Amino acid sequence: MPARLAPLHDVIVPEGSPARFVTFFSGSPVPSISWLREFQLIKPSKNFEVSIDLLKTLFFVLSKINFILQRCYKTTLHAL
């Protein structure tokens, strides 16, 4: 089954609050998943939490939004 990704929706949060992006995917085998910020790969850190659950839900949480973190984020799938 080809990989498919549900579209992300805009998220607006007050400065200093966490922002949470959620999307769903399908595909078998499970595709490689990447989150991007301004076209650059995001790696988990104290500011960025990336996770996936058993129902093929992707979560991406920015711990505290500030001026520096206000950017365009997206996710991509790559079939294995």
PQR file with spaces between the fields and no chain letter, atoms N, CA, C, O and H, PARSE charges and radii, in Angstrom:
ATOM       1  N    MET     1       0.851   -1.173    0.000 -0.4000 1.5000
ATOM       2  CA   MET     1       0.000    0.000    0.000 -0.0000 2.0000
ATOM       3  C    MET     1       0.902    1.243    0.000  0.5500 1.7000
ATOM       4  O    MET     1       1.800    1.337    0.837 -0.5500 1.4000
ATOM       5  N    PRO     2       0.688    2.198   -0.915 -0.5600 1.5000
ATOM       6  CA   PRO     2       1.520    3.402   -0.944  0.2800 2.0000
ATOM       7  C    PRO     2       1.319    4.257    0.305  0.5500 1.7000
ATOM       8  O    PRO     2       0.245    4.246    0.906 -0.5500 1.4000
ATOM       9  N    ALA     3       2.346    4.988    0.686 -0.4000 1.5000
ATOM      10  CA   ALA     3       2.275    5.862    1.859 -0.0000 2.0000
ATOM      11  C    ALA     3       1.389    7.061    1.565  0.5500 1.7000
ATOM      12  O    ALA     3       1.468    7.658    0.491 -0.5500 1.4000
ATOM      13  H    ALA     3       3.219    4.996    0.198  0.4000 1.0000
ATOM      14  N    ARG     4       0.547    7.404    2.525 -0.4000 1.5000
ATOM      15  CA   ARG     4      -0.320    8.580    2.426 -0.0000 2.0000
ATOM      16  C    ARG     4      -0.272    9.327    3.738  0.5500 1.7000
ATOM      17  O    ARG     4      -0.116    8.729    4.803 -0.5500 1.4000
ATOM      18  H    ARG     4       0.483    6.919    3.397  0.4000 1.0000
ATOM      19  N    LEU     5      -0.409   10.646    3.654 -0.4000 1.5000
ATOM      20  CA   LEU     5      -0.323   11.508    4.825 -0.0000 2.0000
ATOM      21  C    LEU     5      -1.508   12.458    4.835  0.5500 1.7000
ATOM      22  O    LEU     5      -1.797   13.106    3.830 -0.5500 1.4000
ATOM      23  H    LEU     5      -0.536   11.132    2.790  0.4000 1.0000
ATOM      24  N    ALA     6      -2.200   12.544    5.976 -0.4000 1.5000
ATOM      25  CA   ALA     6      -3.285   13.522    6.110 -0.0000 2.0000
ATOM      26  C    ALA     6      -2.674   14.916    6.183  0.5500 1.7000
ATOM      27  O    ALA     6      -1.593   15.083    6.747 -0.5500 1.4000
ATOM      28  H    ALA     6      -1.965   12.017    6.793  0.4000 1.0000
ATOM      29  N    PRO     7      -3.347   15.920    5.622 -0.5600 1.5000
ATOM      30  CA   PRO     7      -2.768   17.269    5.636  0.2800 2.0000
ATOM      31  C    PRO     7      -2.649   17.831    7.055  0.5500 1.7000
ATOM      32  O    PRO     7      -3.471   17.545    7.925 -0.5500 1.4000
ATOM      33  N    LEU     8      -1.609   18.633    7.261 -0.4000 1.5000
ATOM      34  CA   LEU     8      -1.454   19.355    8.521 -0.0000 2.0000
ATOM      35  C    LEU     8      -2.343   20.594    8.496  0.5500 1.7000
ATOM      36  O    LEU     8      -2.648   21.132    7.432 -0.5500 1.4000
ATOM      37  H    LEU     8      -0.942   18.865    6.554  0.4000 1.0000
ATOM      38  N    HIS     9      -2.748   21.035    9.670 -0.4000 1.5000
ATOM      39  CA   HIS     9      -3.552   22.249    9.798 -0.0000 2.0000
ATOM      40  C    HIS     9      -2.732   23.313   10.508  0.5500 1.7000
ATOM      41  O    HIS     9      -1.862   23.004   11.322 -0.5500 1.4000
ATOM      42  H    HIS     9      -2.499   20.598   10.535  0.4000 1.0000
ATOM      43  N    ASP    10      -3.021   24.568   10.192 -0.4000 1.5000
ATOM      44  CA   ASP    10      -2.346   25.674   10.874 -0.0000 2.0000
ATOM      45  C    ASP    10      -2.619   25.601   12.367  0.5500 1.7000
ATOM      46  O    ASP    10      -3.709   25.219   12.794 -0.5500 1.4000
ATOM      47  H    ASP    10      -3.728   24.819    9.531  0.4000 1.0000
ATOM      48  N    VAL    11      -1.614   25.973   13.156 -0.4000 1.5000
ATOM      49  CA   VAL    11      -1.734   26.007   14.601 -0.0000 2.0000
ATOM      50  C    VAL    11      -1.319   27.394   15.060  0.5500 1.7000
ATOM      51  O    VAL    11      -0.230   27.862   14.728 -0.5500 1.4000
ATOM      52  H    VAL    11      -0.729   26.283   12.809  0.4000 1.0000
ATOM      53  N    ILE    12      -2.180   28.050   15.820 -0.4000 1.5000
ATOM      54  CA   ILE    12      -1.868   29.369   16.361 -0.0000 2.0000
ATOM      55  C    ILE    12      -1.912   29.260   17.881  0.5500 1.7000
ATOM      56  O    ILE    12      -2.929   28.869   18.455 -0.5500 1.4000
ATOM      57  H    ILE    12      -3.065   27.670   16.090  0.4000 1.0000
ATOM      58  N    VAL    13      -0.803   29.607   18.527 -0.4000 1.5000
ATOM      59  CA   VAL    13      -0.725   29.549   19.991 -0.0000 2.0000
ATOM      60  C    VAL    13      -0.059   30.826   20.500  0.5500 1.7000
ATOM      61  O    VAL    13       0.712   31.461   19.781 -0.5500 1.4000
ATOM      62  H    VAL    13       0.023   29.924   18.062  0.4000 1.0000
ATOM      63  N    PRO    14      -0.367   31.199   21.760 -0.5600 1.5000
ATOM      64  CA   PRO    14       0.295   32.369   22.340  0.2800 2.0000
ATOM      65  C    PRO    14       1.781   32.105   22.559  0.5500 1.7000
ATOM      66  O    PRO    14       2.191   30.969   22.794 -0.5500 1.4000
ATOM      67  N    GLU    15       2.577   33.159   22.480 -0.4000 1.5000
ATOM      68  CA   GLU    15       4.014   33.021   22.735 -0.0000 2.0000
ATOM      69  C    GLU    15       4.236   32.439   24.127  0.5500 1.7000
ATOM      70  O    GLU    15       3.569   32.824   25.087 -0.5500 1.4000
ATOM      71  H    GLU    15       2.244   34.083   22.289  0.4000 1.0000
ATOM      72  N    GLY    16       5.180   31.510   24.222 -0.4000 1.5000
ATOM      73  CA   GLY    16       5.489   30.849   25.489 -0.0000 2.0000
ATOM      74  C    GLY    16       4.711   29.571   25.721  0.5500 1.7000
ATOM      75  O    GLY    16       5.004   28.834   26.662 -0.5500 1.4000
ATOM      76  H    GLY    16       5.722   31.198   23.442  0.4000 1.0000
ATOM      77  N    SER    17       3.722   29.294   24.882 -0.4000 1.5000
ATOM      78  CA   SER    17       2.909   28.080   25.009 -0.0000 2.0000
ATOM      79  C    SER    17       3.426   27.006   24.073  0.5500 1.7000
ATOM      80  O    SER    17       4.081   27.319   23.079 -0.5500 1.4000
ATOM      81  H    SER    17       3.484   29.893   24.118  0.4000 1.0000
ATOM      82  N    PRO    18       3.142   25.733   24.374 -0.5600 1.5000
ATOM      83  CA   PRO    18       3.533   24.673   23.445  0.2800 2.0000
ATOM      84  C    PRO    18       2.622   24.657   22.223  0.5500 1.7000
ATOM      85  O    PRO    18       1.452   25.032   22.310 -0.5500 1.4000
ATOM      86  N    ALA    19       3.156   24.226   21.092 -0.4000 1.5000
ATOM      87  CA   ALA    19       2.370   24.027   19.869 -0.0000 2.0000
ATOM      88  C    ALA    19       2.420   22.543   19.545  0.5500 1.7000
ATOM      89  O    ALA    19       3.481   21.921   19.603 -0.5500 1.4000
ATOM      90  H    ALA    19       4.106   23.921   21.021  0.4000 1.0000
ATOM      91  N    ARG    20       1.277   21.986   19.206 -0.4000 1.5000
ATOM      92  CA   ARG    20       1.202   20.548   18.928 -0.0000 2.0000
ATOM      93  C    ARG    20       0.597   20.334   17.545  0.5500 1.7000
ATOM      94  O    ARG    20      -0.512   20.785   17.261 -0.5500 1.4000
ATOM      95  H    ARG    20       0.416   22.491   19.159  0.4000 1.0000
ATOM      96  N    PHE    21       1.339   19.645   16.701 -0.4000 1.5000
ATOM      97  CA   PHE    21       0.876   19.285   15.369 -0.0000 2.0000
ATOM      98  C    PHE    21       0.571   17.796   15.370  0.5500 1.7000
ATOM      99  O    PHE    21       1.340   16.996   15.903 -0.5500 1.4000
ATOM     100  H    PHE    21       2.240   19.279   16.932  0.4000 1.0000
ATOM     101  N    VAL    22      -0.546   17.432   14.774 -0.4000 1.5000
ATOM     102  CA   VAL    22      -0.951   16.026   14.715 -0.0000 2.0000
ATOM     103  C    VAL    22      -1.373   15.715   13.286  0.5500 1.7000
ATOM     104  O    VAL    22      -2.082   16.499   12.656 -0.5500 1.4000
ATOM     105  H    VAL    22      -1.170   18.082   14.341  0.4000 1.0000
ATOM     106  N    THR    23      -0.937   14.580   12.785 -0.4000 1.5000
ATOM     107  CA   THR    23      -1.376   14.112   11.483 -0.0000 2.0000
ATOM     108  C    THR    23      -1.420   12.587   11.500  0.5500 1.7000
ATOM     109  O    THR    23      -0.912   11.957   12.428 -0.5500 1.4000
ATOM     110  H    THR    23      -0.361   13.943   13.298  0.4000 1.0000
ATOM     111  N    PHE    24      -2.007   12.017   10.509 -0.4000 1.5000
ATOM     112  CA   PHE    24      -2.161   10.566   10.420 -0.0000 2.0000
ATOM     113  C    PHE    24      -1.565   10.097    9.098  0.5500 1.7000
ATOM     114  O    PHE    24      -1.553   10.828    8.108 -0.5500 1.4000
ATOM     115  H    PHE    24      -2.419   12.529    9.755  0.4000 1.0000
ATOM     116  N    PHE    25      -1.073    8.868    9.104 -0.4000 1.5000
ATOM     117  CA   PHE    25      -0.516    8.322    7.875 -0.0000 2.0000
ATOM     118  C    PHE    25      -0.968    6.893    7.690  0.5500 1.7000
ATOM     119  O    PHE    25      -1.443    6.244    8.622 -0.5500 1.4000
ATOM     120  H    PHE    25      -1.082    8.273    9.908  0.4000 1.0000
ATOM     121  N    SER    26      -0.813    6.417    6.473 -0.4000 1.5000
ATOM     122  CA   SER    26      -1.067    5.012    6.167 -0.0000 2.0000
ATOM     123  C    SER    26       0.063    4.545    5.263  0.5500 1.7000
ATOM     124  O    SER    26       0.783    5.354    4.678 -0.5500 1.4000
ATOM     125  H    SER    26      -0.428    6.945    5.716  0.4000 1.0000
ATOM     126  N    GLY    27       0.203    3.277    5.161 -0.4000 1.5000
ATOM     127  CA   GLY    27       1.236    2.721    4.297 -0.0000 2.0000
ATOM     128  C    GLY    27       1.814    1.461    4.893  0.5500 1.7000
ATOM     129  O    GLY    27       1.925    1.327    6.111 -0.5500 1.4000
ATOM     130  H    GLY    27      -0.382    2.620    5.636  0.4000 1.0000
ATOM     131  N    SER    28       2.174    0.553    4.039 -0.4000 1.5000
ATOM     132  CA   SER    28       2.778   -0.690    4.484 -0.0000 2.0000
ATOM     133  C    SER    28       3.833   -1.075    3.462  0.5500 1.7000
ATOM     134  O    SER    28       3.524   -1.182    2.275 -0.5500 1.4000
ATOM     135  H    SER    28       2.084    0.662    3.049  0.4000 1.0000
ATOM     136  N    PRO    29       5.070   -1.286    3.889 -0.5600 1.5000
ATOM     137  CA   PRO    29       5.546   -1.178    5.276  0.2800 2.0000
ATOM     138  C    PRO    29       5.522    0.271    5.748  0.5500 1.7000
ATOM     139  O    PRO    29       5.342    1.191    4.950 -0.5500 1.4000
ATOM     140  N    VAL    30       5.705    0.465    7.056 -0.4000 1.5000
ATOM     141  CA   VAL    30       5.678    1.813    7.633 -0.0000 2.0000
ATOM     142  C    VAL    30       6.751    2.659    6.950  0.5500 1.7000
ATOM     143  O    VAL    30       7.917    2.266    6.907 -0.5500 1.4000
ATOM     144  H    VAL    30       5.851   -0.282    7.705  0.4000 1.0000
ATOM     145  N    PRO    31       6.364    3.818    6.417 -0.5600 1.5000
ATOM     146  CA   PRO    31       7.338    4.661    5.711  0.2800 2.0000
ATOM     147  C    PRO    31       8.281    5.373    6.668  0.5500 1.7000
ATOM     148  O    PRO    31       8.022    5.452    7.869 -0.5500 1.4000
ATOM     149  N    SER    32       9.366    5.883    6.131 -0.4000 1.5000
ATOM     150  CA   SER    32      10.266    6.753    6.883 -0.0000 2.0000
ATOM     151  C    SER    32       9.573    8.110    7.016  0.5500 1.7000
ATOM     152  O    SER    32       9.019    8.616    6.041 -0.5500 1.4000
ATOM     153  H    SER    32       9.576    5.819    5.155  0.4000 1.0000
ATOM     154  N    ILE    33       9.598    8.697    8.202 -0.4000 1.5000
ATOM     155  CA   ILE    33       8.871    9.936    8.472 -0.0000 2.0000
ATOM     156  C    ILE    33       9.853   11.013    8.899  0.5500 1.7000
ATOM     157  O    ILE    33      10.713   10.770    9.745 -0.5500 1.4000
ATOM     158  H    ILE    33      10.048    8.285    8.994  0.4000 1.0000
ATOM     159  N    SER    34       9.731   12.202    8.322 -0.4000 1.5000
ATOM     160  CA   SER    34      10.601   13.323    8.668 -0.0000 2.0000
ATOM     161  C    SER    34       9.765   14.568    8.930  0.5500 1.7000
ATOM     162  O    SER    34       8.764   14.805    8.254 -0.5500 1.4000
ATOM     163  H    SER    34       9.031   12.400    7.635  0.4000 1.0000
ATOM     164  N    TRP    35      10.180   15.363    9.917 -0.4000 1.5000
ATOM     165  CA   TRP    35       9.588   16.677   10.160 -0.0000 2.0000
ATOM     166  C    TRP    35      10.615   17.712    9.740  0.5500 1.7000
ATOM     167  O    TRP    35      11.807   17.567   10.012 -0.5500 1.4000
ATOM     168  H    TRP    35      10.993   15.170   10.466  0.4000 1.0000
ATOM     169  N    LEU    36      10.145   18.760    9.073 -0.4000 1.5000
ATOM     170  CA   LEU    36      11.030   19.797    8.556 -0.0000 2.0000
ATOM     171  C    LEU    36      10.631   21.174    9.084  0.5500 1.7000
ATOM     172  O    LEU    36       9.452   21.459    9.289 -0.5500 1.4000
ATOM     173  H    LEU    36       9.176   18.878    8.852  0.4000 1.0000
ATOM     174  N    ARG    37      11.624   22.008    9.296 -0.4000 1.5000
ATOM     175  CA   ARG    37      11.416   23.415    9.665 -0.0000 2.0000
ATOM     176  C    ARG    37      12.203   24.242    8.674  0.5500 1.7000
ATOM     177  O    ARG    37      13.427   24.125    8.600 -0.5500 1.4000
ATOM     178  H    ARG    37      12.582   21.776    9.129  0.4000 1.0000
ATOM     179  N    GLU    38      11.510   25.087    7.904 -0.4000 1.5000
ATOM     180  CA   GLU    38      12.178   25.895    6.883 -0.0000 2.0000
ATOM     181  C    GLU    38      13.049   25.008    5.986  0.5500 1.7000
ATOM     182  O    GLU    38      14.180   25.367    5.659 -0.5500 1.4000
ATOM     183  H    GLU    38      10.516   25.182    7.964  0.4000 1.0000
ATOM     184  N    PHE    39      12.513   23.851    5.593 -0.4000 1.5000
ATOM     185  CA   PHE    39      13.156   22.894    4.689 -0.0000 2.0000
ATOM     186  C    PHE    39      14.373   22.187    5.299  0.5500 1.7000
ATOM     187  O    PHE    39      15.138   21.553    4.572 -0.5500 1.4000
ATOM     188  H    PHE    39      11.594   23.559    5.858  0.4000 1.0000
ATOM     189  N    GLN    40      14.563   22.284    6.616 -0.4000 1.5000
ATOM     190  CA   GLN    40      15.674   21.614    7.294 -0.0000 2.0000
ATOM     191  C    GLN    40      15.113   20.515    8.195  0.5500 1.7000
ATOM     192  O    GLN    40      14.100   20.714    8.866 -0.5500 1.4000
ATOM     193  H    GLN    40      13.942   22.799    7.206  0.4000 1.0000
ATOM     194  N    LEU    41      15.771   19.359    8.209 -0.4000 1.5000
ATOM     195  CA   LEU    41      15.353   18.239    9.043 -0.0000 2.0000
ATOM     196  C    LEU    41      15.399   18.621   10.517  0.5500 1.7000
ATOM     197  O    LEU    41      16.368   19.227   10.975 -0.5500 1.4000
ATOM     198  H    LEU    41      16.594   19.197    7.665  0.4000 1.0000
ATOM     199  N    ILE    42      14.350   18.267   11.259 -0.4000 1.5000
ATOM     200  CA   ILE    42      14.288   18.525   12.697 -0.0000 2.0000
ATOM     201  C    ILE    42      14.659   17.245   13.433  0.5500 1.7000
ATOM     202  O    ILE    42      14.132   16.172   13.137 -0.5500 1.4000
ATOM     203  H    ILE    42      13.563   17.775   10.887  0.4000 1.0000
ATOM     204  N    LYS    43      15.554   17.365   14.375 -0.4000 1.5000
ATOM     205  CA   LYS    43      15.920   16.240   15.229 -0.0000 2.0000
ATOM     206  C    LYS    43      15.341   16.493   16.613  0.5500 1.7000
ATOM     207  O    LYS    43      15.313   17.637   17.066 -0.5500 1.4000
ATOM     208  H    LYS    43      15.982   18.236   14.615  0.4000 1.0000
ATOM     209  N    PRO    44      14.870   15.430   17.307 -0.5600 1.5000
ATOM     210  CA   PRO    44      14.339   15.632   18.653  0.2800 2.0000
ATOM     211  C    PRO    44      15.365   16.337   19.550  0.5500 1.7000
ATOM     212  O    PRO    44      16.561   16.049   19.494 -0.5500 1.4000
ATOM     213  N    SER    45      14.878   17.254   20.365 -0.4000 1.5000
ATOM     214  CA   SER    45      15.723   18.005   21.290 -0.0000 2.0000
ATOM     215  C    SER    45      14.837   18.509   22.417  0.5500 1.7000
ATOM     216  O    SER    45      13.679   18.105   22.523 -0.5500 1.4000
ATOM     217  H    SER    45      13.907   17.488   20.411  0.4000 1.0000
ATOM     218  N    LYS    46      15.368   19.386   23.260 -0.4000 1.5000
ATOM     219  CA   LYS    46      14.555   19.921   24.351 -0.0000 2.0000
ATOM     220  C    LYS    46      13.406   20.786   23.828  0.5500 1.7000
ATOM     221  O    LYS    46      12.413   20.978   24.531 -0.5500 1.4000
ATOM     222  H    LYS    46      16.309   19.714   23.174  0.4000 1.0000
ATOM     223  N    ASN    47      13.526   21.308   22.610 -0.4000 1.5000
ATOM     224  CA   ASN    47      12.473   22.147   22.033 -0.0000 2.0000
ATOM     225  C    ASN    47      11.512   21.393   21.124  0.5500 1.7000
ATOM     226  O    ASN    47      10.386   21.842   20.914 -0.5500 1.4000
ATOM     227  H    ASN    47      14.333   21.152   22.039  0.4000 1.0000
ATOM     228  N    PHE    48      11.938   20.253   20.581 -0.4000 1.5000
ATOM     229  CA   PHE    48      11.141   19.522   19.609 -0.0000 2.0000
ATOM     230  C    PHE    48      10.953   18.074   20.044  0.5500 1.7000
ATOM     231  O    PHE    48      11.926   17.349   20.250 -0.5500 1.4000
ATOM     232  H    PHE    48      12.853   19.888   20.752  0.4000 1.0000
ATOM     233  N    GLU    49       9.709   17.661   20.182 -0.4000 1.5000
ATOM     234  CA   GLU    49       9.410   16.269   20.535 -0.0000 2.0000
ATOM     235  C    GLU    49       8.654   15.631   19.374  0.5500 1.7000
ATOM     236  O    GLU    49       7.623   16.148   18.944 -0.5500 1.4000
ATOM     237  H    GLU    49       8.919   18.250   20.015  0.4000 1.0000
ATOM     238  N    VAL    50       9.151   14.540   18.882 -0.4000 1.5000
ATOM     239  CA   VAL    50       8.545   13.824   17.767 -0.0000 2.0000
ATOM     240  C    VAL    50       8.158   12.438   18.246  0.5500 1.7000
ATOM     241  O    VAL    50       8.968   11.746   18.863 -0.5500 1.4000
ATOM     242  H    VAL    50       9.989   14.121   19.232  0.4000 1.0000
ATOM     243  N    SER    51       6.916   12.021   17.966 -0.4000 1.5000
ATOM     244  CA   SER    51       6.513   10.681   18.377 -0.0000 2.0000
ATOM     245  C    SER    51       5.463   10.131   17.412  0.5500 1.7000
ATOM     246  O    SER    51       4.889   10.854   16.598 -0.5500 1.4000
ATOM     247  H    SER    51       6.258   12.584   17.465  0.4000 1.0000
ATOM     248  N    ILE    52       5.238    8.833   17.536 -0.4000 1.5000
ATOM     249  CA   ILE    52       4.265    8.119   16.708 -0.0000 2.0000
ATOM     250  C    ILE    52       3.600    7.076   17.603  0.5500 1.7000
ATOM     251  O    ILE    52       4.255    6.493   18.467 -0.5500 1.4000
ATOM     252  H    ILE    52       5.704    8.245   18.198  0.4000 1.0000
ATOM     253  N    ASP    53       2.313    6.838   17.401 -0.4000 1.5000
ATOM     254  CA   ASP    53       1.659    5.812   18.205 -0.0000 2.0000
ATOM     255  C    ASP    53       1.283    4.609   17.339  0.5500 1.7000
ATOM     256  O    ASP    53       1.534    4.599   16.134 -0.5500 1.4000
ATOM     257  H    ASP    53       1.781    7.311   16.699  0.4000 1.0000
ATOM     258  N    LEU    54       0.688    3.610   17.957 -0.4000 1.5000
ATOM     259  CA   LEU    54       0.357    2.367   17.256 -0.0000 2.0000
ATOM     260  C    LEU    54      -0.759    2.526   16.227  0.5500 1.7000
ATOM     261  O    LEU    54      -0.940    1.662   15.370 -0.5500 1.4000
ATOM     262  H    LEU    54       0.484    3.619   18.936  0.4000 1.0000
ATOM     263  N    LEU    55      -1.512    3.635   16.308 -0.4000 1.5000
ATOM     264  CA   LEU    55      -2.603    3.870   15.364 -0.0000 2.0000
ATOM     265  C    LEU    55      -2.158    4.708   14.161  0.5500 1.7000
ATOM     266  O    LEU    55      -2.983    5.229   13.411 -0.5500 1.4000
ATOM     267  H    LEU    55      -1.365    4.337   17.004  0.4000 1.0000
ATOM     268  N    LYS    56      -0.815    4.828   13.993 -0.4000 1.5000
ATOM     269  CA   LYS    56      -0.228    5.583   12.890 -0.0000 2.0000
ATOM     270  C    LYS    56      -0.578    7.072   12.969  0.5500 1.7000
ATOM     271  O    LYS    56      -0.882    7.715   11.964 -0.5500 1.4000
ATOM     272  H    LYS    56      -0.145    4.405   14.603  0.4000 1.0000
ATOM     273  N    THR    57      -0.525    7.592   14.191 -0.4000 1.5000
ATOM     274  CA   THR    57      -0.704    9.019   14.423 -0.0000 2.0000
ATOM     275  C    THR    57       0.659    9.614   14.696  0.5500 1.7000
ATOM     276  O    THR    57       1.420    9.092   15.510 -0.5500 1.4000
ATOM     277  H    THR    57      -0.279    7.069   15.007  0.4000 1.0000
ATOM     278  N    LEU    58       0.971   10.707   14.016 -0.4000 1.5000
ATOM     279  CA   LEU    58       2.245   11.408   14.207 -0.0000 2.0000
ATOM     280  C    LEU    58       2.006   12.632   15.078  0.5500 1.7000
ATOM     281  O    LEU    58       1.047   13.378   14.877 -0.5500 1.4000
ATOM     282  H    LEU    58       0.354   11.132   13.354  0.4000 1.0000
ATOM     283  N    PHE    59       2.885   12.824   16.040 -0.4000 1.5000
ATOM     284  CA   PHE    59       2.811   13.992   16.919 -0.0000 2.0000
ATOM     285  C    PHE    59       4.121   14.753   16.832  0.5500 1.7000
ATOM     286  O    PHE    59       5.202   14.164   16.809 -0.5500 1.4000
ATOM     287  H    PHE    59       3.664   12.218   16.204  0.4000 1.0000
ATOM     288  N    PHE    60       4.007   16.041   16.785 -0.4000 1.5000
ATOM     289  CA   PHE    60       5.173   16.916   16.786 -0.0000 2.0000
ATOM     290  C    PHE    60       4.847   18.058   17.727  0.5500 1.7000
ATOM     291  O    PHE    60       3.901   18.808   17.487 -0.5500 1.4000
ATOM     292  H    PHE    60       3.129   16.520   16.804  0.4000 1.0000
ATOM     293  N    VAL    61       5.628   18.201   18.810 -0.4000 1.5000
ATOM     294  CA   VAL    61       5.353   19.220   19.817 -0.0000 2.0000
ATOM     295  C    VAL    61       6.548   20.149   19.937  0.5500 1.7000
ATOM     296  O    VAL    61       7.684   19.710   20.115 -0.5500 1.4000
ATOM     297  H    VAL    61       6.396   17.591   19.005  0.4000 1.0000
ATOM     298  N    LEU    62       6.266   21.444   19.836 -0.4000 1.5000
ATOM     299  CA   LEU    62       7.266   22.482   20.112 -0.0000 2.0000
ATOM     300  C    LEU    62       7.033   22.903   21.545  0.5500 1.7000
ATOM     301  O    LEU    62       5.930   23.325   21.890 -0.5500 1.4000
ATOM     302  H    LEU    62       5.343   21.800   19.691  0.4000 1.0000
ATOM     303  N    SER    63       8.054   22.797   22.397 -0.4000 1.5000
ATOM     304  CA   SER    63       7.859   23.000   23.830 -0.0000 2.0000
ATOM     305  C    SER    63       7.344   24.386   24.191  0.5500 1.7000
ATOM     306  O    SER    63       6.388   24.499   24.959 -0.5500 1.4000
ATOM     307  H    SER    63       8.951   22.454   22.117  0.4000 1.0000
ATOM     308  N    LYS    64       7.939   25.427   23.667 -0.4000 1.5000
ATOM     309  CA   LYS    64       7.498   26.795   23.936 -0.0000 2.0000
ATOM     310  C    LYS    64       7.718   27.627   22.686  0.5500 1.7000
ATOM     311  O    LYS    64       8.847   27.796   22.226 -0.5500 1.4000
ATOM     312  H    LYS    64       8.715   25.336   23.043  0.4000 1.0000
ATOM     313  N    ILE    65       6.641   28.136   22.152 -0.4000 1.5000
ATOM     314  CA   ILE    65       6.749   28.960   20.957 -0.0000 2.0000
ATOM     315  C    ILE    65       7.317   30.333   21.323  0.5500 1.7000
ATOM     316  O    ILE    65       6.863   30.981   22.266 -0.5500 1.4000
ATOM     317  H    ILE    65       5.724   27.998   22.526  0.4000 1.0000
ATOM     318  N    ASN    66       8.310   30.752   20.561 -0.4000 1.5000
ATOM     319  CA   ASN    66       8.827   32.110   20.681 -0.0000 2.0000
ATOM     320  C    ASN    66       9.081   32.626   19.268  0.5500 1.7000
ATOM     321  O    ASN    66       8.852   31.916   18.289 -0.5500 1.4000
ATOM     322  H    ASN    66       8.679   30.225   19.795  0.4000 1.0000
ATOM     323  N    PHE    67       9.545   33.840   19.174 -0.4000 1.5000
ATOM     324  CA   PHE    67       9.746   34.450   17.860 -0.0000 2.0000
ATOM     325  C    PHE    67      10.647   33.603   16.968  0.5500 1.7000
ATOM     326  O    PHE    67      10.394   33.480   15.770 -0.5500 1.4000
ATOM     327  H    PHE    67       9.731   34.416   19.970  0.4000 1.0000
ATOM     328  N    ILE    68      11.686   33.024   17.539 -0.4000 1.5000
ATOM     329  CA   ILE    68      12.644   32.235   16.747 -0.0000 2.0000
ATOM     330  C    ILE    68      11.997   30.971   16.184  0.5500 1.7000
ATOM     331  O    ILE    68      12.332   30.556   15.074 -0.5500 1.4000
ATOM     332  H    ILE    68      11.892   33.124   18.513  0.4000 1.0000
ATOM     333  N    LEU    69      11.080   30.353   16.925 -0.4000 1.5000
ATOM     334  CA   LEU    69      10.466   29.092   16.492 -0.0000 2.0000
ATOM     335  C    LEU    69       9.245   29.288   15.600  0.5500 1.7000
ATOM     336  O    LEU    69       8.703   28.306   15.093 -0.5500 1.4000
ATOM     337  H    LEU    69      10.809   30.690   17.826  0.4000 1.0000
ATOM     338  N    GLN    70       8.797   30.523   15.392 -0.4000 1.5000
ATOM     339  CA   GLN    70       7.651   30.780   14.525 -0.0000 2.0000
ATOM     340  C    GLN    70       8.093   30.630   13.081  0.5500 1.7000
ATOM     341  O    GLN    70       8.700   31.535   12.509 -0.5500 1.4000
ATOM     342  H    GLN    70       9.237   31.320   15.804  0.4000 1.0000
ATOM     343  N    ARG    71       7.793   29.511   12.511 -0.4000 1.5000
ATOM     344  CA   ARG    71       8.238   29.215   11.153 -0.0000 2.0000
ATOM     345  C    ARG    71       7.245   28.283   10.468  0.5500 1.7000
ATOM     346  O    ARG    71       6.206   27.930   11.026 -0.5500 1.4000
ATOM     347  H    ARG    71       7.301   28.776   12.976  0.4000 1.0000
ATOM     348  N    CYS    72       7.588   27.903    9.267 -0.4000 1.5000
ATOM     349  CA   CYS    72       6.802   26.956    8.497 -0.0000 2.0000
ATOM     350  C    CYS    72       7.315   25.546    8.801  0.5500 1.7000
ATOM     351  O    CYS    72       8.499   25.263    8.618 -0.5500 1.4000
ATOM     352  H    CYS    72       8.432   28.190    8.814  0.4000 1.0000
ATOM     353  N    TYR    73       6.436   24.674    9.259 -0.4000 1.5000
ATOM     354  CA   TYR    73       6.790   23.285    9.560 -0.0000 2.0000
ATOM     355  C    TYR    73       6.011   22.367    8.636  0.5500 1.7000
ATOM     356  O    TYR    73       4.885   22.678    8.248 -0.5500 1.4000
ATOM     357  H    TYR    73       5.474   24.904    9.408  0.4000 1.0000
ATOM     358  N    LYS    74       6.607   21.239    8.284 -0.4000 1.5000
ATOM     359  CA   LYS    74       5.909   20.248    7.472 -0.0000 2.0000
ATOM     360  C    LYS    74       6.465   18.867    7.771  0.5500 1.7000
ATOM     361  O    LYS    74       7.520   18.730    8.391 -0.5500 1.4000
ATOM     362  H    LYS    74       7.522   20.986    8.600  0.4000 1.0000
ATOM     363  N    THR    75       5.758   17.863    7.332 -0.4000 1.5000
ATOM     364  CA   THR    75       6.231   16.495    7.482 -0.0000 2.0000
ATOM     365  C    THR    75       6.222   15.808    6.126  0.5500 1.7000
ATOM     366  O    THR    75       5.424   16.141    5.250 -0.5500 1.4000
ATOM     367  H    THR    75       4.901   17.975    6.829  0.4000 1.0000
ATOM     368  N    THR    76       7.115   14.851    5.966 -0.4000 1.5000
ATOM     369  CA   THR    76       7.199   14.105    4.714 -0.0000 2.0000
ATOM     370  C    THR    76       7.257   12.619    5.012  0.5500 1.7000
ATOM     371  O    THR    76       7.723   12.202    6.073 -0.5500 1.4000
ATOM     372  H    THR    76       7.764   14.580    6.677  0.4000 1.0000
ATOM     373  N    LEU    77       6.782   11.829    4.069 -0.4000 1.5000
ATOM     374  CA   LEU    77       6.866   10.364    4.151 -0.0000 2.0000
ATOM     375  C    LEU    77       7.698    9.874    2.988  0.5500 1.7000
ATOM     376  O    LEU    77       7.618   10.401    1.879 -0.5500 1.4000
ATOM     377  H    LEU    77       6.403   12.167    3.207  0.4000 1.0000
ATOM     378  N    HIS    78       8.493    8.865    3.256 -0.4000 1.5000
ATOM     379  CA   HIS    78       9.297    8.234    2.213 -0.0000 2.0000
ATOM     380  C    HIS    78       9.082    6.733    2.303  0.5500 1.7000
ATOM     381  O    HIS    78       9.370    6.120    3.332 -0.5500 1.4000
ATOM     382  H    HIS    78       8.558    8.437    4.158  0.4000 1.0000
ATOM     383  N    ALA    79       8.581    6.143    1.237 -0.4000 1.5000
ATOM     384  CA   ALA    79       8.352    4.694    1.225 -0.0000 2.0000
ATOM     385  C    ALA    79       9.690    3.984    1.339  0.5500 1.7000
ATOM     386  O    ALA    79      10.684    4.395    0.740 -0.5500 1.4000
ATOM     387  H    ALA    79       8.347    6.640    0.401  0.4000 1.0000
ATOM     388  N    LEU    80       9.695    2.916    2.114 -0.4000 1.5000
ATOM     389  CA   LEU    80      10.925    2.123    2.287 -0.0000 2.0000
ATOM     390  C    LEU    80      11.036    1.072    1.224  0.5500 1.7000
ATOM     391  O    LEU    80      12.002    0.309    1.208 -0.5500 1.4000
ATOM     392  H    LEU    80       8.887    2.583    2.600  0.4000 1.0000
